[in-house]
Amino acid sequence: MKKYPFLLSALLAVGLASCSQQPAETTESTETTGTTEMTSSNFGGLALYTLRDAMGTDPKGTLQKVADAGYAYVEAAGYADGKFYGMEPAEFKSYLESIGLEPKSTHMGGVTLENADEQIAATKAAGFEYFVIPVPPMGMFTFGPDGMGMKGTKEDLVNILSTIGEKCSAAGLKLLYHNHDFEFKPMEDGTILTDYILENTDPAHVNYQMDLFWVTKAGADPLAYFEKYPGRFKAWHVKDMNDEGNFAPVGTGNIDFARILAEKDKSGMVYYLVEQDNTFGLDPLEAIKISHEGLKKFGFQ
């Protein structure tokens, strides 16, 4: 596998801590009145992993800036000790609603078969619709100098996803698995892990959150997967790739999002989220503003 040294801190955080239809009109806070007003200008979602440092120090102030940047909904990536970014689930939900943001999905990389019920209950209480497993859970994810991978068997992973997916369905949630690049590359036996997951799970309980950067990095074509497994890609992570193959704000790189967006119905996409794992010296809050403008360029709404 290619080496991605710039990912070390980001992916360790993911592995250890946890890494369309038009959204409804949402609200936007106004400092002049201290109230919220309905607006149709906010659209699209943000994966809060992009702002993980700011969310760690000032979660409420940072969330307000997300709303101010024009986003309508968010995906969390900061669950610990029964709380989302230090807030009880109900408090987190209430605060998001107060500033016009919708809790759409949450990455729960620390889920196990033993704690799944507790984490599902917290996700439900926080108002999320989607429970996302960002990497192979329960110690199966690997990361090293040669990149990302998985230990254990594909059968074990599918069994875990299916079991937790059924629990999510019973609770009124939807489970998604989020990809990186290794799931699109042949395993030792030649299996493509993404294909195996999609062919051996029930779409009633398990579907995909496709990260458009990582599928492109792996040399796979999102549209080929939409054609092969229509309706299975309920969410997208929208992040661009620059000429060096690194993360870039949406609209500043070379991924043809217009081509991908044209097949959103076939993909099954219900919602999408801007994410940028590393902004390479650019203020992440500035990066998400650039990306929101980039969404407009490609026709996201």
N, C-alpha and C positions, 0 to 999 in steps of 0.2 A: 504493500500500500504506500501511497505517497506520504511524506511527512508533512504535518501541519503544526509546526511549533507554536504558532500564534494562538492555537486553540487550547493549550494546556490548561490555563487557569479557568477558562470559560467552561470547558467540558468537565473538569474536575468538580466544579461547582454544580453542574447539572447532575452528574452521577452521584454525588454525595448528598446533595440537598433534596433532591426529590426521589436538565437537558437531558351561483349564490343568489342566496336570496338577499334582497335589500334589507339591511337592518332597519328596525323601527326608528321613527324619529325620536330624538333624545333631547335632553335638556342641557343647558349650559349656564354656569353660574354667572351672575353679574355683580361686580363689586359695588356698583353704585347703589343698588337697592338691597343687597344682602339676600335676595331671593333667587329662584331659578326660573328661567323662561324656556318655553319650548322653541327649538330651532331645528331647521332641516339641514343646516350647514354641516353638522358633524356627521362623519361616516367612517366606516372601517374600524378595524381593531388594532390594538398594540399588544404584543407580547412583552410583559413587564420585565422579563429577563434582560431586555435591552437596557433597562434603567436600574439594574439590580443594586448598584452602589447607592444611588440616590434613594431608592426604595428602602434600603437598609438604614438610612439616617433620617429621612423625612418622608415617610410613606404618604401621609395625607397631602403635604404640600406638593409632592411629586405627582400624585394622581390628579390634583387640580391642574397642573401644567400639562398633563396628558389631555385632559378635557379641553384646555385652552388651545392646544395644538390642533384640535379638530377631530379627535378620535371619538367614536361612539361607544366602544366596548373594549374590554381588556381580558387578557389571559394572565393569570397569576403564575408565579414560579417561586413562591416564598412561604411555604407551609412548614411550620415547626411547632412542636409542643401544643398542638391543637389550635393554633392561631395562624391567620394569614397576615404576614408582615406585622406581627405583634398584636393584631386585633382579633378579638373573638369573631367567629364566622358571622354572627348576626350584626355585629358592629361594622365589620368590613362591608357587608352588603348594604347596610344603611348609609354608610358614608359614600359609597359609590353612587347610590341612588340620589343622594343629596347634591351631588355635583354633576349629575346627568350622565354618568357612565354606567354601562351594563356589565355585570360579571358574566362573561361568556364561557370561559373554560379555565382549567387550572392544570398545570403540570404537577404530577404527584409521583416523582421518581423514587420516593422512599417507600412506596407501597409494597406490602407483602401479603401473602395469604392470611397471615395472622392479624394484621392491622387494617385490612381492607375495609371491614365494616365501619370502623371508627373514621377512617379517612373519607369514605363515601358519605357518611352522615355529616361530616364537617363541610364537605363540598356542597351537599344539598342545602345545608343551613346558610351557606354564604351566597346562595342564589345562582350558582353556576349550573349550566346545562350539560357541559362536557367534562369528563374525567379523562385526562390525557396521561398516558404512560410514555415518558420522553425517551427512555432507553430501556434495554432489557433489564427488568427489575431483579431484586433479590440476589444481588451480587453477580449477576450474569454479564454485566457490561464491563468491557475492558478498554483501557486506553493507554497507549504507550508511544514510544518514538516512531513506530511504524503506523500510527493512526488508531482508529477505533475498531472494535470488534466485539465478539461475544464468546463467552465460555459456557459450557453446557450444551444441551441439544436443542434443535429446532422444535422437537416434540414437546420438550419441557416448556419452552417459551409459549407455544400455542396453548398448552394446557393452562398455564398461568393466566394468559390473556383471556381465554374463554371463561375460566372460573370467575375472574374479577369482572369481566364483561357481563356475565349473567347477574352478578350481584348489583352492578350499576343499573341494569335494566329493571330489576326488581324495585330499585329505589327511585326510578323515574329519571335516571341519568343515562348518558350515552358515553361509551368508552371508545377512545381513539388511541391508536399507537402512532407515535411520531418517529419519523425516520431520520437517519443521518446518511452517510454514503455507503457504509459497509453492507447495508441491507439490500443494495442493488448490485453487489459484486458476488461472484461465485464463491460458495463455501468450499471446503475441502472435497466434498462429495459432488460438487458442481451445482448444488441447489442455490437458487437466488432466494434469499430469506424473505423478501417482500412477497414474492410469488407464493411461497409456501404458507406464509401467514394468511394471505387473502384466500387461498384455495382450501385452507383447513380451519377456517373460523366461520361462524355463522354471522352474516351481515346484520342480523337482528341484534347482535350483542357486541360485535367488534368491527370497527372500521379504522380508517387511516386519517392522520393529519399529515399531509404531504408537505415536506419542507422543499420548496422549489430550488433553493440554492443547492442543497445536498444531493438531490436527485440529479441535478445538472452536473455537479462536481463528480458524481460517480460515472458520468458518461451515458446516463439513461435519458430517455425522452419522456417527459410527463404525459404527452399526448398518447404515446403508445400504451402507457399504463391506463389511461382513461378509456382507451378503446378495448383493452384486454379485460379490465375489471371496472366496467361502468358503474357509477353510483357509489363507489366505495371510498371516495376521497372527500370526506365531509368538510374538512377544513384545510386551508393552505397557510403555510408560513411564507410570506412574501419578502424575500431579501435578495438583493442584487449581487452580482459578481463582477469585480473589476478585471482589467487585463492581466493582473498578476494572479488571478484566481482567488482573491480574498473577498471578504464581505464588503459590501458597499451600500449606501443608501439607495432606495428604490429610484430608478430613473437615471442613475449615474453610472450604471454598469452596462453589461452586454446581454443580459437575459431578456428574451423577447416575451415579455409578459402579455402583450396584446395577443400574440399567437396562442398562449396558454389560456388566457381569459376567454377567448372565443369558444373554448370547449368546456366552459364551467358547468353547463347543464349535464353534459355527458359524464363529467367527473363526479358529480353529486355534491359539488361544493355548496355548503350552506353559509359559511362565513370564512373570513380570511384575516390574517394578522400580520402586520409589519413586525419583523424581528431583525436585529443586527447584533450578533454575538459579541463583536469587537468593533469599535468605531475608530481605532488606530489614531488616537489623539484628538479626534473631533469630539466635541462635547456631545454625549448621547442625546441630550435634549434638543440640540440643534440637528442631530442626525434624524431624529424622528419627525422633525418639521420638514426637512428636505424630502424624506420618504413620503410624507403625506401629500406633498405637492406632486411627487412622482406617481402616486396612485391616480391622481387626476389625469396625468399625461396618458396613462394607459386605459383609462375608462373605468377604473374601479369606482364603485359607489356603494 
